[in-house]
């Protein structure tokens, strides 16, 4: 009897051990599956299932929100406890306050520099007057200029902000440099007609229009004789650069005006060594 009962008990023990080993393996598989379902935050990109990846992303997002709320509550308690001695609130980061600095940005407290530029330019060109456009179209401005007897109209647009020394009221000398073609001569005479033909040499002021690669650079200087051989130059007033877009006969007319020359960029800029002025 004893001999026959012993193997049965051992068999039962083996069955229990096999059952326990199976349960342990199942538990390990379940743990592995749970780990696979809840991976670490850095393993989100490795999840191929889109739905699981979205669930994990939402869970991480909620955890971050909870952490932010906890930090805010802690800061609020700290401010309430410190009272007036509490540190100032942090400014939230936005696209506007993180904007890249631009040199042409005008501060609200500064004066309008375009108006200042126009006033300086009026001191350079004799008999010039400054008027605010106030959003009027050129078609309405030109008849007013003709009625008042003006021969030239200049529309000023602000681009570069730089301020020089103040010029005097003396009529300056005019230098036209490097206008070599027939079109260049027409443009040069147009600039020369802005100034009277009797410069006052006592003021020692010179207005220069220099053409280089079809860009017209304007500079206004005062020359100073240091001795018999040396001459000093002091820059005055405004400086700007012009690019000719078109030349039209008579007053400006966008519909019926007769154009003598129009810049066609894609056709005329094919050769970089050909210039028109």
Phi, psi and omega in degrees: 000316182296321183292322181284333183279330185298310179299328178296318178296318179296322178296317176300318178298320179296319178299318179296318181295323178293320178298316180295321179294322178295318179298318179296319180295322178295319178297320178296319177297319179296319178297318179296319178295319179295322177293323178293324179288325182244074180284173178290158182302326182284353181261012181297323181290342181272350179283121183273334179285121185294321182293315178296320180297321178293320179297315179296322179296318179295323177297315179297323179294319178295320178298320178295321177298317178298318179297319178296320179296321178296318179295319179296317179297320179296319178294322180294319177297320180295318179295319179296325181286321182279331179073236182290338181276004182291147178292153181294155180290145179284141179279126180294147180278125177231172179294327183290312182280350174261015183294143178291136184294136178240132183294336184271006179289131182261128178288146180297331182280343181285156176286162180290112187283336178296319178297319179296320178297316179296322178294320177294319179294327177293331176285337179281314182268119180296150177059029179265147180230145181252128177229145176280132182287322178057037175076009181285146176285154181296333179297333178268336181282321185298314177300326178293322178294319179295321180294330181269359175085019177280142180259340181225147177231125179239127178257121186259132176233134185277134178225303182244133185256109176208137185239134180250198179283163181277128176279167177267180182274003181290144177291126185276164169280154182240129177241123175250117188240130169072029170264098193253331183273173177297319175296320178297322177295321178297316179293321179297316177296327178296317178292321182294329181290348177289340186242148174297156184268014177236077182294149178263103185290345180296325181288341178054041180247142184227129173256122186245129171247108184249122179265127177217114181056042178068016170251127182260116181260128179253130175223148181232117187234162167237126180263145183231126178277111178280320174205196183290338185245337186250139179230131176261152181236132178239125181282136181237164168052207186275166171223142180202169180233137183242148176228122183285123177259322180198159175230125186234143177285143176071202179284163184291129178213112185286338183264308188246012181288148179261115182270130173276328182204138179226136179281122174247101193297312186291333180269317186276334182270014179294320178257121183281351181259003179258127180236156189250345179256000000 
